[in-house]
Amino acid sequence: MPWKELTIAVLTAACGQILIKLGAPSPFTLAGLFDVKLLAGLGLYGISALAWVAALGKQDLGRLYPFTAATFVLVMLGSALILHETWGLRQCIGATLVLAGLYVITAG
């Protein structure tokens, strides 16, 4: 399993999503597209894509794709810690189920 590439892909995608949220213009304007946080988030998405391609060169897509679910949980954690968004019981249960599902799919 290409753990280094997967880790980079998942972490940079999650961090990129948080930065995109922080830099997203509201209301949407073309000038707002040049926000440093937004551009940094898009750059991290690009790095994530490159790491993903590197991982795919080493392993089957069907074995790797479930790891994208980890990005969902990391974005949820980042939204709580950085953006101060609140989680309810449903979000906590859902994140736990996502991680349990990832374990079941990839174990062994």
Summary of the structure (lengths in Angstrom):
residues: 108
radius of gyration: 15.4
end to end distance: 11.5
largest distance: 49.5
contacts: 300
relative contact order: 0.16
helix: 79%
strand: 0%
